[in-house]
């Protein structure tokens, strides 16, 4: 992912600037519909959280983005990502809870049990 973001946000185009990667699409060729990760070498030597943190920190520092990494901005960005993750589970059942509900008879408004069909 960091490699794709490096291609989305080239240092020479976005140093010290904020904005969506689509702002640079004409130069990078990466668009909303074309985010191919083909021809991207993967660095398998990054194996620890500390190494990932260092890579991300260097990425932001190279682009002078540290000024945008305030606690408020980081929390808001994380909430946006969590929202996208939550969307995947929004209408799914909870597994065991769902099984229990299927085993219990449905009850009508007046408290009478309805037969399941």
Residue frames relative to the residue before (quaternion, step in Angstrom):
aa qw qx qy qz dx dy dz
X 1.0000 0.0000 0.0000 0.0000 0.00 0.00 0.00
X 0.6516 0.5149 -0.3275 0.4507 3.58 0.94 -0.83
X 0.6235 0.5347 -0.3440 0.4551 3.58 1.09 -0.65
X 0.6421 0.5035 -0.3184 0.4825 3.58 0.98 -0.83
X 0.6586 0.4968 -0.3142 0.4697 3.59 0.93 -0.82
X 0.6043 0.5511 -0.3529 0.4545 3.58 1.10 -0.62
X 0.6679 0.4647 -0.2917 0.5028 3.56 1.10 -0.70
X 0.6372 0.5316 -0.3282 0.4513 3.60 1.10 -0.67
X 0.7985 0.2036 -0.0610 0.5632 3.54 1.02 -0.89
X 0.0755 -0.8208 0.5653 0.0331 3.63 0.38 1.16
X 0.5859 -0.6182 0.3979 0.3408 3.56 -0.94 0.95
X 0.6958 0.5031 -0.2971 0.4178 3.60 0.80 -0.96
X 0.7014 0.4504 -0.2776 0.4776 3.62 1.16 -0.41
X 0.8354 0.2580 -0.0985 0.4753 3.56 0.89 -0.83
X 0.3116 0.7678 -0.5129 0.2242 3.60 1.16 0.26
X 0.8505 0.0982 -0.1170 0.5033 3.55 -0.72 1.16
X 0.6510 0.4942 -0.3159 0.4819 3.59 1.26 0.09
X 0.2552 -0.7147 0.6191 0.2018 3.53 -1.21 0.49
X 0.3603 0.7247 -0.5405 0.2298 3.55 -1.18 0.41
X 0.6051 -0.5602 0.4258 0.3725 3.52 -1.27 0.34
X 0.6078 -0.5763 0.4095 0.3616 3.55 -1.18 0.62
X 0.5755 0.6013 -0.3821 0.4015 3.60 1.14 -0.50
X 0.5253 0.6278 -0.4007 0.4115 3.57 1.26 -0.35
X 0.7523 0.3613 -0.1797 0.5208 3.58 1.18 -0.65
X 0.3224 0.8033 -0.4608 0.1960 3.59 1.28 0.13
X 0.6424 0.5343 -0.3413 0.4305 3.58 0.97 -0.76
X 0.7017 0.4364 -0.2648 0.4969 3.59 1.11 -0.61
X 0.7627 0.3964 -0.2075 0.4670 3.61 0.97 -0.83
X 0.3813 -0.7238 0.4884 0.3036 3.58 1.13 -0.61
X 0.5842 0.5585 -0.3788 0.4509 3.58 1.26 0.00
X 0.0304 -0.8015 0.5956 -0.0426 3.54 -0.66 1.19
X 0.7165 -0.4099 0.3258 0.4609 3.55 -1.29 0.01
X 0.7434 0.4028 -0.2107 0.4906 3.58 1.02 -0.81
X 0.7579 0.2944 -0.1721 0.5562 3.61 1.21 -0.39
X 0.2015 0.7687 -0.5761 0.1910 3.55 -0.06 1.34
X 0.0967 0.8455 -0.5165 0.0953 3.52 1.03 0.82
X 0.2470 -0.7577 0.5873 0.1411 3.53 -1.02 0.85
X 0.3413 0.7384 -0.5087 0.2820 3.60 1.24 0.30
X 0.8152 0.2314 -0.2042 0.4902 3.55 -1.24 0.56
X 0.5240 0.6004 -0.4289 0.4254 3.56 1.12 0.63
X 0.3241 -0.7394 0.5580 0.1921 3.55 -0.71 1.07
X 0.2481 -0.7665 0.5765 0.1363 3.55 -0.97 0.85
X 0.3093 -0.7427 0.5683 0.1726 3.55 -0.86 1.00
X 0.1728 -0.8246 0.5344 0.0676 3.56 -0.20 1.29
X 0.5330 0.6411 -0.4094 0.3707 3.61 1.23 -0.03
X 0.5830 0.5414 -0.3808 0.4711 3.60 1.25 -0.19
X 0.1001 0.8424 -0.5144 0.1254 3.55 -0.27 1.29
X 0.7296 0.3886 -0.2448 0.5068 3.61 1.18 -0.20
X 0.6366 -0.5167 0.4075 0.4022 3.54 -1.26 0.38
X 0.6298 0.5435 -0.3356 0.4420 3.58 1.01 -0.80
X 0.6553 0.5047 -0.3119 0.4675 3.59 0.99 -0.81
X 0.6371 0.5092 -0.3257 0.4783 3.58 0.98 -0.82
X 0.6356 0.5301 -0.3208 0.4605 3.58 0.97 -0.87
X 0.6566 0.5134 -0.3094 0.4578 3.59 0.94 -0.87
X 0.6528 0.5131 -0.3122 0.4616 3.59 0.96 -0.87
X 0.6699 0.4880 -0.2965 0.4744 3.57 0.93 -0.90
X 0.6430 0.5215 -0.3243 0.4577 3.59 0.96 -0.85
X 0.6517 0.5041 -0.3103 0.4743 3.61 0.96 -0.87
X 0.6074 0.5620 -0.3377 0.4485 3.59 1.00 -0.86
X 0.7073 0.4516 -0.2586 0.4784 3.59 0.84 -1.01
X 0.6547 0.5203 -0.3139 0.4496 3.59 0.97 -0.84
X 0.6279 0.5483 -0.3335 0.4403 3.59 0.97 -0.85
X 0.7437 0.3848 -0.2015 0.5082 3.57 1.09 -0.73
X 0.3598 -0.7484 0.4540 0.3228 3.57 1.38 0.02
X 0.3093 0.7657 -0.4933 0.2734 3.53 0.88 1.04
X 0.3844 0.7491 -0.4768 0.2525 3.60 1.22 -0.05
X 0.6172 0.5640 -0.3529 0.4201 3.59 1.04 -0.70
X 0.6735 0.4728 -0.2961 0.4850 3.61 1.18 -0.44
X 0.6370 0.5511 -0.3203 0.4335 3.59 1.24 -0.28
X 0.1618 0.7754 -0.5787 0.1944 3.52 0.68 1.15
X 0.6601 -0.5038 0.3496 0.4338 3.62 -1.11 0.43
X 0.6436 0.5295 -0.3277 0.4450 3.60 0.94 -0.84
X 0.6906 0.4810 -0.2854 0.4585 3.58 0.83 -0.97
X 0.6455 0.5151 -0.3260 0.4602 3.58 1.00 -0.77
X 0.6487 0.5075 -0.3182 0.4695 3.59 0.94 -0.85
X 0.6674 0.4967 -0.3107 0.4598 3.60 0.89 -0.87
X 0.6404 0.5106 -0.3243 0.4733 3.58 1.01 -0.77
X 0.6520 0.5076 -0.3147 0.4670 3.59 0.96 -0.84
X 0.6339 0.5301 -0.3307 0.4558 3.58 0.99 -0.80
X 0.6300 0.5283 -0.3319 0.4624 3.56 1.02 -0.75
X 0.6688 0.4875 -0.2949 0.4775 3.58 0.97 -0.86
X 0.6374 0.5154 -0.3225 0.4733 3.59 1.00 -0.82
X 0.6231 0.5437 -0.3346 0.4517 3.58 1.03 -0.75
X 0.6487 0.5009 -0.3182 0.4765 3.58 1.00 -0.78
X 0.6470 0.5047 -0.3127 0.4784 3.58 1.04 -0.76
X 0.6548 0.5197 -0.3092 0.4534 3.58 0.94 -0.90
X 0.5861 0.5956 -0.3595 0.4153 3.57 1.10 -0.68
X 0.6180 0.5599 -0.3364 0.4376 3.59 1.10 -0.67
X 0.7569 0.3716 -0.1859 0.5044 3.58 1.12 -0.68
X 0.3885 0.7911 -0.4340 0.1868 3.56 1.27 -0.30
X 0.8272 0.2093 -0.0973 0.5124 3.62 0.70 -0.94
X 0.4674 0.6505 -0.4634 0.3789 3.58 1.20 0.37
X 0.5172 -0.6117 0.4923 0.3404 3.52 -1.24 0.44
X 0.5117 -0.6500 0.4733 0.3029 3.52 -1.30 0.16
X 0.6136 -0.5884 0.3525 0.3911 3.59 1.08 0.62
X 0.8312 0.1760 -0.0743 0.5221 3.58 -0.29 -1.27
X 0.6407 0.5207 -0.3161 0.4673 3.60 0.95 -0.87
X 0.6471 0.5258 -0.3119 0.4554 3.55 0.98 -0.86
X 0.6363 0.5313 -0.3213 0.4578 3.59 1.02 -0.83
X 0.6435 0.5234 -0.3185 0.4588 3.61 0.97 -0.85
X 0.6561 0.5170 -0.3134 0.4518 3.56 0.95 -0.87
X 0.6545 0.5138 -0.3158 0.4560 3.58 1.01 -0.75
X 0.6705 0.5026 -0.2977 0.4574 3.60 1.11 -0.62
X 0.6453 0.5146 -0.3260 0.4609 3.62 1.13 -0.53
X 0.4793 -0.6593 0.4838 0.3186 3.60 -0.97 0.77
X 0.4772 -0.6483 0.5066 0.3088 3.54 -1.10 0.69
X 0.2319 -0.7710 0.5826 0.1111 3.54 -1.08 0.76
X 0.3823 -0.7187 0.5313 0.2346 3.56 -0.92 0.90
X 0.7404 -0.4177 0.2907 0.4391 3.55 -1.31 0.15
X 0.7265 0.4331 -0.2588 0.4664 3.62 0.94 -0.78
X 0.6238 -0.5848 0.3258 0.4035 3.59 1.24 0.25
X 0.5223 0.6288 -0.4133 0.4012 3.61 1.26 -0.07
X 0.4309 -0.6820 0.5203 0.2802 3.56 -1.02 0.79
X 0.2707 -0.7397 0.5973 0.1510 3.53 -1.00 0.92
X 0.4549 -0.6497 0.5256 0.3077 3.54 -1.14 0.61
X 0.3781 -0.6891 0.5623 0.2568 3.57 -1.02 0.81
X 0.3032 -0.7664 0.5423 0.1634 3.50 -0.98 0.84
